[in-house]
Amino acid sequence: MTKSKPFNLLFSTILLLIFSNTVFSQKLEPKEREVIIYEPDHTIISKITGNDYQLYMSFPRGYSTKDTISYPILYVLDGIRDFDFFKSEHRKLSKMIEDIIIVGISSGLDYKNGAIDRTLDYTTAVDTVKDQKMEKNYSLPKDSKKTGGAGEFLECLKTEITTFLDKNYKTNNNRGITGHSYGGLFTAYALKNSDGFFTRYGVNSPSLWWMDEELLNKAVLQFTGNKIWDIPPTKVFISVGGKEGLSMVSTMIKYSLSLEEAEYENIDLKWHVFDDESHGSVLQPSLSATILTLYGKE
């Protein structure tokens, strides 16, 4: 006897629901803990960079492994410093923004190792003078540390950290990334080089002066020379404090204007100068603006 098409459709739907629930039930539950920030949810040991990365996670209200909902994910660089504020904003703005998972990423649990690792991972070209200063300031062996590791760190993000999170949590391929200072430099690098892997970028106080504006010059050349940029629809927020100094403000404005004047149809760009803010004081207002601009409900 041949089964009817409606029966086959119903049977297939039931199997799909069973399979989906089984897959999601294998995901990890959010960690319950009293300490909000200083205990990471996970540590990833990277074979690509040789560093260990601590992951600090914040989940939307209602996150459950018992349903089939998946969520956008936002990576916050300098996670141990900035994640606590993002977690607070995540809760405060929950009714104004999309439901998202936020992951703070750090390397090094103390100031010394954190400062060294972020300088290596977030910078886009080797600066031998900076390398020598780090070795001297932190009593490191000669030629033991090199700047300009952004390419390796981006690969680590894409193939090690993201792979781990996609396997264990209910993420989807709507990925964002944000950083401040060197982290802003790296975020600008990721925009230029990730080929649409990320679709939302918070480029805050970017150190575009690095190595005689090496990344800035490459980006401007790309923005002015290419009329079409073959990436998915992408949101970009760029900011700087008006009191951060000429090298920070002028390079950020040059970068933003070049991207704006390219008029890419698939890039939704907003940029802002926080007139009365310095490099330190601009951190919180720029991060608040980032999450609202990139994830605010229409």
C-alpha positions in Angstrom: 0.0 0.0 0.0 1.4 3.4 -0.9 1.3 6.1 1.8 -0.3 9.4 0.9 1.8 12.6 0.5 0.2 14.3 3.5 1.2 11.3 5.7 4.7 11.3 4.3 5.0 15.0 5.0 3.7 14.6 8.6 6.1 11.7 9.2 9.1 13.7 7.8 8.2 16.7 10.0 8.0 14.5 13.1 11.4 13.0 12.4 12.9 16.4 11.8 11.6 17.7 15.1 12.9 14.7 16.9 16.3 15.1 15.3 16.4 18.8 16.0 15.6 18.4 19.6 18.2 15.6 19.9 20.9 17.8 18.4 20.1 20.8 20.6 19.8 18.7 23.7 23.5 17.8 23.2 24.5 21.5 23.6 25.9 22.8 26.8 23.8 24.7 29.3 25.0 28.2 30.4 27.3 28.0 33.4 25.7 29.1 36.7 28.2 30.9 39.0 28.3 33.6 41.6 31.4 35.3 40.2 30.4 37.1 37.0 33.6 37.8 35.2 36.8 36.5 36.7 36.0 32.8 36.2 36.0 32.0 32.4 33.3 29.7 31.0 36.0 27.9 28.9 39.6 28.1 28.0 40.7 27.3 24.4 44.3 26.2 23.8 45.2 27.4 20.3 47.4 25.3 18.1 47.6 28.3 15.6 48.8 31.1 17.9 50.2 29.0 20.8 48.2 31.1 23.3 45.4 30.1 25.7 42.1 32.1 25.3 39.6 32.5 28.1 36.0 32.8 27.0 33.4 34.7 29.1 29.8 34.2 28.0 26.5 36.0 28.4 23.2 34.5 27.1 19.9 36.1 26.2 17.0 35.6 28.6 15.1 32.5 27.7 18.1 30.7 26.3 17.4 26.9 26.5 18.8 23.8 25.0 15.3 22.4 24.9 14.2 24.4 21.8 15.5 24.9 18.3 16.2 28.6 18.4 19.7 29.7 17.4 21.3 33.0 18.1 23.7 35.6 16.6 27.0 35.8 18.5 29.1 38.9 19.3 32.8 38.5 20.1 34.2 41.2 22.5 38.0 41.6 22.4 39.8 42.3 25.7 37.1 40.3 27.3 38.3 40.2 30.9 38.3 44.1 30.8 35.2 44.9 28.7 33.0 41.9 29.1 31.5 42.8 32.6 30.2 46.1 31.1 28.8 44.3 28.1 27.1 41.8 30.3 25.5 44.6 32.3 24.4 46.4 29.1 23.1 43.1 27.7 20.7 42.8 30.6 19.8 46.5 30.7 19.1 46.7 26.9 17.5 43.3 26.5 14.2 44.7 25.4 15.8 47.1 22.9 18.2 44.7 21.1 18.0 41.4 19.4 18.5 38.2 21.4 22.3 37.5 21.1 25.1 35.5 22.8 28.0 37.7 23.8 31.5 36.1 24.2 34.4 38.1 25.8 37.8 36.8 24.6 41.0 37.3 26.5 44.4 35.8 26.6 46.4 35.9 29.8 44.9 36.0 33.3 47.2 38.7 34.6 48.2 42.2 33.4 51.6 41.2 32.0 50.5 38.3 29.9 47.4 40.0 28.8 49.3 43.0 27.6 51.8 40.9 25.7 49.3 38.6 24.1 46.9 41.3 23.0 49.8 43.3 21.4 50.8 40.2 19.5 47.3 39.1 18.4 45.7 42.4 17.6 48.5 44.2 15.6 48.6 43.9 11.9 52.3 44.2 11.0 55.6 43.4 12.8 57.1 46.3 14.6 60.6 45.3 15.7 61.1 48.4 17.9 57.9 47.5 19.8 59.1 43.9 20.1 62.4 45.0 21.7 60.5 47.3 24.1 58.2 44.5 25.2 61.2 42.2 25.8 62.9 44.8 27.9 59.9 45.9 29.8 58.7 42.4 30.7 62.2 40.8 31.0 61.5 38.4 28.1 64.1 36.4 26.1 65.4 38.0 23.0 63.3 37.4 19.9 60.7 35.5 22.0 57.8 37.7 21.1 56.7 39.2 17.8 54.0 41.8 16.9 51.9 41.5 13.8 49.9 38.3 14.7 46.5 39.5 13.5 46.4 37.0 10.7 47.0 34.0 12.9 44.6 35.3 15.5 41.9 35.7 12.9 42.4 32.2 11.8 42.2 31.0 15.4 38.9 32.9 15.8 37.5 31.3 12.7 38.6 27.7 13.0 39.2 27.1 16.7 37.1 29.4 18.9 34.1 29.6 16.5 34.2 25.9 15.8 34.1 25.1 19.6 31.2 27.5 20.2 29.2 26.4 17.3 29.6 22.8 18.4 28.6 23.4 22.0 26.1 26.3 21.9 23.1 27.4 19.9 24.9 29.9 17.6 24.3 30.7 14.0 26.5 32.3 11.3 25.4 35.8 12.1 28.6 36.8 13.8 29.8 40.1 15.1 33.1 41.4 16.6 34.1 44.5 18.5 37.2 45.9 20.0 38.8 49.1 21.4 42.3 50.5 20.7 44.4 47.6 19.5 41.2 45.6 19.6 39.7 48.3 17.3 42.7 47.9 14.9 42.1 44.2 14.8 38.4 44.6 14.2 39.2 46.9 11.2 41.6 44.2 10.0 38.9 41.6 10.3 36.5 43.7 8.3 39.0 43.9 5.5 40.2 40.3 5.6 37.5 37.9 6.9 35.6 37.6 3.6 32.2 38.0 5.2 32.8 35.6 8.1 31.6 38.3 10.4 28.7 40.6 9.4 28.7 43.1 12.3 31.7 45.2 13.4 32.4 47.6 16.3 35.6 49.5 15.4 36.2 51.6 18.4 39.2 54.0 18.9 41.2 51.9 16.4 45.0 52.2 16.5 45.2 52.8 12.8 48.4 54.7 13.2 50.2 51.3 13.8 53.3 50.9 11.6 52.9 54.2 9.7 49.2 53.6 9.1 49.9 50.4 7.2 46.4 48.9 7.6 44.7 52.3 7.0 46.5 52.8 3.7 45.6 49.3 2.5 41.9 49.8 3.5 41.6 53.2 1.8 43.2 51.8 -1.4 40.6 49.0 -1.3 37.6 51.3 -0.6 38.6 53.8 -3.3 39.6 51.2 -5.9 36.7 48.7 -5.7 33.2 49.7 -6.5 31.7 46.4 -5.4 32.6 44.4 -2.3 31.3 40.8 -2.5 30.4 40.2 1.2 27.0 39.5 2.9 25.0 42.5 4.2 27.1 44.0 6.9 26.7 46.5 9.7 29.7 48.7 10.8 30.0 51.1 13.7 33.2 53.2 14.0 33.9 55.6 16.9 36.7 57.6 18.6 37.0 60.1 21.4 37.5 63.7 20.4 40.2 64.1 23.0 42.2 61.0 22.0 44.8 62.9 20.1 45.4 63.9 16.5 46.8 60.5 15.3 43.7 58.6 16.7 41.0 61.0 15.5 42.4 61.9 12.1 43.1 58.3 11.1 39.6 57.2 12.3 37.9 60.0 10.3 40.0 59.2 7.2 39.1 55.5 7.4 35.4 56.2 8.0 35.1 58.8 5.2 36.8 56.4 2.7 34.4 53.6 3.6 31.4 56.0 3.5 32.4 57.5 0.1 32.7 54.0 -1.4 28.9 53.7 -1.0 28.8 49.9 -0.8 25.2 48.8 -1.1 25.7 45.9 1.3 27.3 47.9 4.1 25.3 49.8 6.7 27.8 52.3 8.1 27.5 54.6 11.1 30.4 56.5 12.7 30.7 58.9 15.5 33.2 61.2 17.4 32.5 61.4 21.1 33.8 65.0 21.4 34.4 65.2 25.1 35.9 61.7 25.7 39.5 60.6 26.0 41.0 57.2 25.1 40.0 55.8 28.5 36.7 57.6 29.1 35.3 56.8 25.7 35.4 53.0 26.3 31.9 52.7 27.9 29.9 55.1 25.7 31.5 53.6 22.6 30.6 50.0 23.7 27.1 51.0 24.5 26.7 52.6 21.1 28.2 49.6 19.5 25.6 47.1 20.9 22.7 49.4 20.2 23.8 50.2 16.6 24.7 46.7 15.6 21.8 44.9 17.4 19.1 47.5 18.1 15.6 46.4 17.1 14.3 48.2 14.0 
